[in-house]
Amino acid sequence: MGQNWQARELHTPFAECKQALHYHSVKEAHEHVKQIGEKIKQQGLPQEINPLIIGVLGYGNVSKGAQYIFDALPVERINPEQLTEFFKKGNFDAHKVYLTIFKEEHLVEHKQGKRFELQDYYQNPGNYRPVFDRYLPYLSILVNAIYWEPRYPRFVTWESLAALKSAGKLRLQGIADITCDVNGSIECNVKATDSGSPAYLVHPETRTVTDGHIGDGIVLLAVDNLPAELPNDSSRFFSEQLWPFIPGIVTADFDQPLEKSGLPDEIKRAVIVYKGELTEAYRYLIEPLARAMGV
């Protein structure tokens, strides 16, 4: 985003930010973002992008990782319910970045007007419709860090973006789709990218995309293997998470059915294919795999 703004003669300290792969560690990246934050405190941001409001979908580990980086900036947190009033007042501080965290209850509502219940949404997502559109006009950048399956509603659609664009109410300038579900919860994510060319421009009015992140359009980051950009930190972290389960994996009896194999429950739930067949929890993959193979 810093480079995109710079090309449009909107000069911000974000132009100094590097791709993760150019830092030696998360710690180094975090320290650099803190330095960028100090410059924002001192210099402020251009009026054209003030208020800079970043919305994060989700509150799990992925979201917490994003928040850890954003908290290195001069951040003021705003609850989703406060966004409308915040805009009405118009008391924006160019020396701050505003951060809003969205939970499921902000993304959908029951079709029959019933009170939102998280477990009911998980079990019966067809009973719910998306309502995230009500927040989109306020956001500058959207970070998608929420788990999603095709049975859930989409949260950002081509139609909603085009409608905001047509009405002159589209503030959204960038989307970081960390979950990277292609054609998923963020419908305009039409393809995954890599670190060599990490983003493309989205054009809601024509439902098209253009490679690269310089120019008009919404900048969409869609790298599907982001942890690989910090391999040392990633390897250590994933190894530490796996280590407690190693004894159970080593002593498991793989001649037995999965349920009787003796694998730790956490590993059992993560097994996608066992003895050449999809496990029960992942049988929903049969149809998309068949389509992908042209069967």
KEKE-3310 file (N, C-alpha, C; in steps of 0.2 Angstrom, whole numbers, plus 5000, padded with zeros to 4 digits):
npx = (5004:5010:5019:5010:5002:5013:5016:5005:5008:5005:5013:5019:5025:5024:5029:5042:5041:5045:5044:5039:5049:5061:5065:5074:5068:5053:5053:5062:5055:5044:5050:5054:5042:5037:5046:5041:5029:5032:5036:5023:5017:5024:5023:5011:4998:4993:4980:4971:4970:4965:4953:4964:4958:4958:4951:4949:4945:4940:4947:4955:4971:4977:4972:4977:4990:4991:4986:4996:5007:5000:4999:5011:5010:5004:4990:4972:4959:4943:4926:4916:4902:4904:4908:4900:4895:4908:4912:4902:4905:4917:4929:4944:4961:4976:4987:4986:4982:4967:4959:4949:4941:4932:4919:4910:4897:4896:4896:4886:4868:4853:4842:4828:4827:4831:4840:4858:4867:4882:4886:4874:4876:4888:4883:4872:4873:4866:4855:4858:4862:4874:4880:4890:4892:4887:4898:4908:4909:4917:4929:4947:4957:4956:4959:4958:4956:4949:4942:4934:4922:4914:4901:4897:4891:4897:4908:4913:4908:4908:4897:4894:4905:4905:4893:4896:4906:4900:4891:4900:4905:4915:4929:4938:4954:4964:4966:4971:4971:4973:4969:4967:4957:4952:4941:4932:4927:4930:4926:4932:4945:4953:4963:4978:4993:5011:5027:5035:5027:5016:5003:4988:4978:4961:4946:4931:4920:4921:4923:4936:4953:4970:4987:5000:5003:5003:4994:4977:4963:4958:4970:4975:4981:4987:4994:4997:5006:5011:5019:5031:5039:5045:5055:5063:5058:5045:5047:5053:5042:5031:5037:5038:5025:5021:5029:5025:5016:5023:5028:5015:5012:5023:5021:5009:4997:4997:4991:4979:4961:4958:4952:4955:4969:4977:4982:4985:4971:4971:4979:4973:4961:4966:4970:4969:4969:4968:4975:4973:4961:4949:4946:4932:4929:4933:4927:4919:4927:4927:4918:4923:4936:4934:4928:4939:4948:4941:4931)
npy = (4994:5006:5008:5009:5021:5030:5030:5037:5050:5051:5053:5042:5035:5022:5018:5014:5001:4984:4969:4954:4944:4950:4953:4947:4941:4940:4948:4958:4963:4968:4978:4987:4991:4998:5009:5015:5018:5028:5038:5041:5046:5058:5064:5062:5057:5058:5069:5064:5050:5049:5046:5032:5017:5001:4985:4970:4954:4941:4933:4924:4915:4919:4931:4937:4937:4947:4958:4960:4965:4977:4983:4989:5001:5018:5015:5016:5008:5004:4999:4989:4993:5006:5013:5020:5031:5036:5041:5050:5060:5065:5068:5065:5059:5062:5057:5044:5027:5018:5004:4990:4976:4962:4950:4935:4938:4951:4949:4942:4939:4932:4925:4925:4935:4931:4930:4931:4917:4909:4895:4890:4896:4890:4877:4878:4887:4890:4897:4910:4926:4937:4952:4961:4971:4983:4989:4991:5003:5011:5007:5007:4998:4980:4966:4949:4936:4925:4909:4900:4891:4884:4883:4893:4910:4923:4937:4948:4954:4955:4962:4970:4978:4985:4992:5001:5008:5014:5022:5031:5029:5020:5017:5008:5003:4993:4975:4962:4946:4935:4922:4917:4910:4906:4914:4914:4919:4932:4938:4944:4939:4931:4923:4915:4922:4924:4927:4934:4941:4948:4954:4960:4971:4975:4978:4983:4988:4982:4970:4964:4960:4966:4963:4967:4980:4994:5008:5012:5005:4992:4986:4969:4957:4941:4930:4913:4906:4913:4911:4905:4916:4920:4910:4904:4908:4903:4889:4885:4889:4880:4868:4868:4868:4855:4846:4841:4831:4821:4808:4801:4800:4792:4780:4775:4764:4760:4750:4749:4754:4772:4778:4769:4769:4775:4787:4804:4814:4827:4826:4816:4822:4831:4823:4820:4811:4794:4778:4779:4784:4798:4805:4804:4818:4825:4822:4831:4836:4828:4831:4844:4840:4831:4839:4847:4838:4835:4824)
npz = (5000:5004:4993:4983:4986:4986:4972:4968:4973:4986:5000:5012:5028:5026:5014:5016:5022:5021:5011:5020:5018:5017:5029:5043:5054:5063:5074:5070:5059:5066:5074:5065:5060:5071:5071:5059:5064:5073:5065:5059:5070:5072:5059:5053:5042:5025:5020:5011:5014:5026:5038:5042:5042:5047:5045:5053:5049:5060:5075:5079:5080:5068:5066:5078:5075:5065:5072:5081:5074:5069:5081:5083:5078:5080:5086:5087:5094:5087:5090:5080:5081:5083:5072:5063:5070:5073:5061:5058:5067:5063:5068:5066:5067:5060:5064:5069:5067:5064:5071:5068:5074:5068:5072:5070:5073:5068:5054:5049:5049:5056:5045:5049:5058:5071:5086:5086:5086:5090:5089:5082:5070:5065:5064:5056:5044:5033:5037:5039:5033:5024:5031:5031:5022:5028:5035:5026:5019:5027:5029:5026:5023:5022:5031:5029:5040:5044:5047:5034:5025:5010:5013:5021:5021:5008:5012:5007:4991:4973:4969:4980:4981:4969:4969:4980:4974:4963:4970:4975:4987:4991:5000:5002:4999:5000:5001:5012:5010:5020:5023:5010:5002:4987:4977:4987:5004:5001:4987:4976:4976:4965:4962:4968:4973:4973:4982:4973:4965:4973:4974:4966:4956:4959:4950:4953:4946:4933:4936:4935:4935:4937:4935:4947:4959:4957:4953:4948:4957:4969:4979:4981:4991:4990:4993:4996:5004:5015:5028:5024:5020:5031:5035:5046:5058:5056:5054:5067:5075:5070:5073:5086:5090:5085:5092:5105:5101:5094:5101:5102:5088:5084:5091:5087:5080:5064:5056:5061:5060:5058:5069:5079:5080:5089:5088:5093:5098:5092:5081:5074:5070:5061:5050:5034:5023:5024:5023:5010:5007:5009:5025:5036:5041:5030:5019:5012:5002:4991:4980:4975:4972:4962:4952:4949:4944:4933:4933)
capx = (5000:5014:5021:5004:5001:5018:5015:4999:5010:5003:5019:5018:5031:5022:5033:5048:5040:5047:5040:5042:5055:5067:5067:5077:5064:5047:5055:5065:5050:5040:5054:5054:5035:5037:5049:5036:5023:5034:5035:5016:5015:5027:5022:5004:4996:4990:4973:4967:4969:4964:4956:4966:4954:4960:4947:4952:4940:4942:4950:4960:4978:4980:4970:4981:4997:4990:4986:5003:5010:4997:4999:5017:5009:5000:4983:4966:4954:4936:4922:4912:4896:4905:4911:4895:4895:4914:4912:4897:4908:4922:4935:4949:4968:4980:4993:4984:4979:4962:4959:4942:4941:4925:4918:4905:4891:4896:4897:4880:4862:4848:4837:4822:4828:4832:4846:4864:4870:4888:4885:4869:4879:4892:4879:4866:4875:4861:4850:4861:4864:4879:4878:4896:4891:4886:4904:4913:4910:4921:4936:4952:4961:4953:4963:4954:4960:4944:4941:4928:4920:4909:4894:4896:4890:4903:4907:4914:4906:4909:4891:4894:4910:4903:4888:4899:4910:4895:4888:4905:4906:4921:4935:4943:4960:4968:4963:4976:4967:4978:4967:4968:4952:4951:4933:4929:4924:4932:4924:4936:4951:4951:4969:4983:4999:5017:5031:5038:5022:5011:4997:4985:4973:4954:4942:4924:4915:4921:4924:4942:4959:4976:4993:5004:5000:5003:4989:4970:4960:4959:4976:4973:4987:4984:5000:4994:5010:5015:5024:5037:5043:5050:5056:5066:5052:5039:5049:5053:5035:5027:5040:5036:5018:5021:5033:5021:5012:5028:5027:5009:5013:5028:5019:5002:4997:4994:4987:4972:4957:4960:4949:4958:4976:4981:4985:4982:4965:4972:4982:4968:4957:4970:4972:4964:4968:4970:4974:4971:4954:4947:4943:4925:4928:4936:4923:4916:4932:4926:4915:4928:4942:4931:4928:4946:4950:4936:4928)
capy = (5000:5012:5010:5011:5028:5034:5031:5042:5056:5052:5051:5040:5031:5015:5016:5011:4995:4979:4962:4950:4940:4954:4954:4941:4938:4943:4953:4963:4967:4972:4984:4992:4994:5003:5015:5018:5021:5034:5044:5043:5050:5064:5068:5061:5054:5063:5070:5060:5043:5050:5042:5026:5012:4994:4981:4963:4949:4936:4935:4918:4915:4923:4938:4940:4939:4953:4963:4961:4970:4983:4987:4993:5008:5022:5012:5017:5003:5006:4993:4989:4996:5013:5015:5025:5037:5039:5044:5056:5065:5067:5070:5061:5061:5059:5054:5038:5022:5015:4996:4987:4968:4959:4944:4932:4942:4957:4947:4939:4939:4927:4927:4926:4940:4928:4932:4928:4912:4906:4888:4889:4898:4885:4871:4880:4893:4892:4901:4916:4930:4942:4959:4965:4977:4989:4991:4992:5010:5015:5004:5009:4992:4975:4960:4943:4931:4921:4903:4900:4885:4886:4883:4900:4916:4927:4943:4954:4952:4959:4966:4975:4983:4989:4996:5006:5012:5017:5027:5035:5027:5015:5020:5002:5003:4987:4969:4957:4940:4930:4915:4916:4906:4909:4914:4912:4924:4938:4935:4946:4935:4926:4919:4915:4925:4922:4932:4937:4946:4946:4957:4962:4977:4973:4983:4981:4990:4978:4963:4961:4961:4968:4961:4972:4984:5001:5010:5012:4999:4989:4982:4963:4953:4934:4925:4908:4903:4918:4909:4904:4922:4920:4902:4902:4909:4898:4882:4885:4889:4874:4862:4868:4865:4848:4842:4837:4825:4816:4802:4798:4798:4787:4774:4774:4758:4762:4745:4749:4760:4779:4779:4764:4769:4777:4794:4809:4817:4833:4824:4812:4827:4834:4818:4821:4805:4788:4772:4780:4787:4804:4803:4807:4825:4829:4819:4836:4838:4824:4835:4849:4837:4828:4844:4849:4833:4834:4818)
capz = (5000:5004:4986:4979:4988:4984:4965:4967:4976:4993:5003:5019:5030:5024:5008:5019:5024:5016:5011:5026:5016:5017:5036:5046:5059:5065:5079:5066:5056:5071:5076:5059:5059:5076:5068:5054:5068:5076:5060:5058:5076:5071:5053:5051:5036:5020:5021:5006:5016:5033:5043:5039:5046:5045:5048:5053:5050:5064:5081:5081:5079:5062:5067:5083:5072:5061:5077:5084:5069:5069:5087:5083:5075:5084:5085:5091:5092:5087:5090:5074:5082:5084:5066:5060:5074:5072:5054:5059:5071:5059:5072:5064:5069:5055:5067:5071:5063:5067:5070:5070:5074:5067:5074:5066:5074:5064:5047:5047:5054:5055:5040:5052:5063:5077:5089:5083:5091:5086:5087:5077:5064:5063:5062:5051:5041:5028:5040:5040:5027:5026:5032:5032:5018:5032:5037:5021:5017:5032:5029:5021:5022:5025:5032:5030:5044:5047:5044:5030:5020:5005:5016:5024:5016:5007:5016:5002:4985:4968:4969:4985:4980:4963:4972:4983:4969:4959:4974:4977:4994:4992:5003:5002:4995:5000:5005:5013:5011:5023:5022:5003:4999:4981:4975:4994:5007:4998:4981:4971:4976:4960:4961:4973:4971:4976:4984:4967:4963:4978:4974:4960:4957:4958:4947:4955:4941:4927:4939:4932:4939:4934:4939:4950:4964:4956:4948:4951:4959:4975:4980:4984:4993:4990:4994:5000:5009:5019:5033:5020:5019:5037:5036:5052:5063:5054:5056:5074:5078:5069:5076:5093:5090:5083:5096:5110:5098:5091:5104:5100:5081:5083:5094:5084:5076:5057:5053:5063:5057:5061:5076:5084:5078:5095:5087:5098:5095:5088:5075:5071:5067:5056:5045:5028:5019:5028:5020:5003:5007:5013:5031:5037:5042:5024:5013:5008:4997:4985:4974:4972:4969:4956:4947:4947:4940:4927:4933)
cpx = (5004:5017:5015:5002:5006:5018:5009:5001:5007:5009:5017:5024:5030:5027:5039:5047:5042:5043:5043:5048:5061:5069:5070:5073:5057:5049:5058:5060:5045:5044:5054:5047:5034:5040:5045:5031:5026:5034:5028:5014:5018:5024:5015:5004:4993:4983:4968:4966:4967:4956:4958:4963:4955:4955:4950:4946:4943:4946:4954:4967:4981:4978:4975:4988:4997:4990:4992:5007:5007:4998:5006:5016:5005:4992:4978:4961:4947:4932:4918:4906:4897:4907:4906:4896:4902:4915:4908:4901:4914:4928:4941:4956:4972:4986:4992:4982:4973:4961:4952:4943:4934:4925:4912:4898:4890:4895:4890:4874:4858:4843:4830:4822:4829:4839:4852:4866:4876:4888:4880:4872:4883:4888:4874:4868:4870:4856:4852:4863:4869:4877:4884:4896:4891:4892:4909:4914:4915:4928:4941:4956:4957:4958:4958:4958:4955:4943:4934:4928:4915:4902:4892:4895:4897:4902:4908:4912:4907:4903:4892:4899:4908:4898:4891:4903:4905:4892:4893:4907:4911:4927:4940:4948:4964:4965:4969:4972:4972:4976:4967:4963:4950:4944:4929:4925:4925:4931:4929:4943:4950:4957:4974:4989:5005:5021:5034:5033:5016:5004:4994:4980:4966:4950:4934:4919:4915:4922:4930:4948:4965:4982:4997:5000:5001:4998:4982:4967:4961:4965:4974:4979:4984:4989:4997:4999:5015:5020:5031:5041:5047:5051:5059:5061:5047:5041:5050:5046:5031:5030:5038:5029:5017:5024:5030:5018:5017:5028:5021:5009:5017:5025:5012:5003:4993:4991:4980:4968:4959:4958:4952:4966:4980:4984:4982:4976:4966:4975:4977:4963:4960:4972:4966:4963:4971:4969:4971:4964:4953:4944:4936:4925:4930:4932:4920:4921:4931:4923:4920:4934:4940:4931:4934:4949:4946:4933:4920)
cpy = (5006:5014:5012:5019:5032:5035:5036:5049:5057:5049:5049:5036:5024:5013:5013:5004:4990:4973:4958:4946:4944:4956:4947:4938:4942:4949:4959:4967:4971:4978:4989:4995:4999:5009:5019:5021:5027:5040:5046:5047:5057:5068:5067:5058:5059:5063:5065:5053:5043:5050:5035:5021:5005:4989:4974:4958:4943:4938:4929:4920:4920:4930:4941:4941:4946:4959:4965:4966:4977:4987:4990:5000:5012:5020:5015:5012:5006:4999:4994:4993:5004:5016:5021:5031:5040:5043:5051:5062:5069:5070:5065:5063:5058:5056:5047:5033:5019:5008:4994:4979:4966:4952:4941:4936:4948:4956:4945:4940:4934:4929:4928:4931:4937:4931:4928:4923:4908:4899:4886:4891:4893:4879:4872:4886:4895:4897:4908:4920:4935:4949:4964:4971:4984:4993:4993:4999:5014:5013:5006:5002:4986:4969:4954:4938:4927:4915:4903:4893:4887:4886:4889:4905:4919:4933:4949:4951:4957:4964:4972:4980:4987:4994:5002:5011:5016:5023:5032:5035:5022:5018:5014:5003:4997:4981:4964:4951:4935:4923:4913:4910:4909:4908:4912:4917:4931:4936:4937:4944:4930:4922:4920:4918:4922:4928:4936:4943:4945:4949:4959:4968:4974:4979:4981:4983:4986:4971:4960:4963:4963:4966:4967:4976:4992:5003:5010:5005:4997:4985:4975:4959:4946:4929:4919:4904:4908:4916:4907:4910:4923:4913:4900:4902:4904:4891:4881:4884:4883:4868:4862:4866:4858:4843:4838:4831:4820:4809:4798:4796:4792:4780:4772:4767:4759:4756:4745:4755:4766:4779:4775:4764:4771:4784:4799:4812:4823:4831:4820:4817:4831:4829:4819:4815:4799:4782:4773:4783:4793:4802:4807:4814:4829:4826:4825:4838:4833:4827:4840:4846:4834:4833:4846:4844:4831:4827:4819)
cpz = (5000:4997:4982:4980:4985:4976:4964:4971:4983:4997:5011:5021:5028:5018:5010:5021:5019:5016:5017:5024:5016:5024:5038:5051:5060:5069:5075:5062:5060:5073:5071:5059:5065:5074:5063:5058:5071:5071:5058:5064:5075:5065:5051:5044:5031:5021:5017:5009:5024:5034:5040:5044:5043:5049:5047:5054:5054:5070:5084:5080:5074:5063:5073:5080:5069:5067:5080:5080:5069:5075:5088:5081:5081:5083:5090:5089:5092:5086:5083:5075:5082:5077:5063:5064:5074:5066:5055:5062:5067:5062:5071:5065:5064:5058:5071:5066:5067:5066:5072:5069:5073:5069:5070:5067:5070:5056:5045:5052:5052:5050:5043:5057:5070:5080:5087:5088:5087:5084:5082:5070:5061:5061:5056:5047:5035:5030:5041:5033:5029:5027:5033:5028:5022:5034:5032:5019:5021:5032:5024:5018:5025:5025:5034:5034:5047:5043:5040:5026:5015:5007:5019:5019:5014:5011:5012:4995:4979:4968:4974:4984:4974:4965:4975:4979:4965:4963:4976:4984:4996:4994:5003:4997:4995:5004:5005:5015:5013:5022:5015:5001:4993:4979:4982:4997:5005:4990:4975:4972:4971:4958:4966:4969:4974:4978:4979:4965:4967:4978:4967:4961:4955:4955:4948:4949:4935:4930:4936:4937:4935:4938:4941:4955:4963:4951:4952:4952:4966:4975:4984:4985:4993:4990:4999:5004:5012:5024:5030:5019:5025:5039:5043:5058:5062:5056:5063:5077:5077:5072:5083:5095:5089:5089:5101:5107:5095:5094:5102:5092:5080:5086:5091:5080:5069:5054:5055:5060:5061:5068:5081:5083:5084:5094:5091:5094:5090:5081:5071:5067:5061:5050:5040:5024:5024:5024:5013:5002:5011:5019:5031:5037:5035:5018:5009:5002:4990:4979:4971:4969:4962:4950:4945:4943:4933:4927:4933)
residu = (MET:GLY:GLN:ASN:TRP:GLN:ALA:ARG:GLU:LEU:HIS:THR:PRO:PHE:ALA:GLU:CYS:LYS:GLN:ALA:LEU:HIS:TYR:HIS:SER:VAL:LYS:GLU:ALA:HIS:GLU:HIS:VAL:LYS:GLN:ILE:GLY:GLU:LYS:ILE:LYS:GLN:GLN:GLY:LEU:PRO:GLN:GLU:ILE:ASN:PRO:LEU:ILE:ILE:GLY:VAL:LEU:GLY:TYR:GLY:ASN:VAL:SER:LYS:GLY:ALA:GLN:TYR:ILE:PHE:ASP:ALA:LEU:PRO:VAL:GLU:ARG:ILE:ASN:PRO:GLU:GLN:LEU:THR:GLU:PHE:PHE:LYS:LYS:GLY:ASN:PHE:ASP:ALA:HIS:LYS:VAL:TYR:LEU:THR:ILE:PHE:LYS:GLU:GLU:HIS:LEU:VAL:GLU:HIS:LYS:GLN:GLY:LYS:ARG:PHE:GLU:LEU:GLN:ASP:TYR:TYR:GLN:ASN:PRO:GLY:ASN:TYR:ARG:PRO:VAL:PHE:ASP:ARG:TYR:LEU:PRO:TYR:LEU:SER:ILE:LEU:VAL:ASN:ALA:ILE:TYR:TRP:GLU:PRO:ARG:TYR:PRO:ARG:PHE:VAL:THR:TRP:GLU:SER:LEU:ALA:ALA:LEU:LYS:SER:ALA:GLY:LYS:LEU:ARG:LEU:GLN:GLY:ILE:ALA:ASP:ILE:THR:CYS:ASP:VAL:ASN:GLY:SER:ILE:GLU:CYS:ASN:VAL:LYS:ALA:THR:ASP:SER:GLY:SER:PRO:ALA:TYR:LEU:VAL:HIS:PRO:GLU:THR:ARG:THR:VAL:THR:ASP:GLY:HIS:ILE:GLY:ASP:GLY:ILE:VAL:LEU:LEU:ALA:VAL:ASP:ASN:LEU:PRO:ALA:GLU:LEU:PRO:ASN:ASP:SER:SER:ARG:PHE:PHE:SER:GLU:GLN:LEU:TRP:PRO:PHE:ILE:PRO:GLY:ILE:VAL:THR:ALA:ASP:PHE:ASP:GLN:PRO:LEU:GLU:LYS:SER:GLY:LEU:PRO:ASP:GLU:ILE:LYS:ARG:ALA:VAL:ILE:VAL:TYR:LYS:GLY:GLU:LEU:THR:GLU:ALA:TYR:ARG:TYR:LEU:ILE:GLU:PRO:LEU:ALA:ARG:ALA:MET:GLY:VAL)
# end
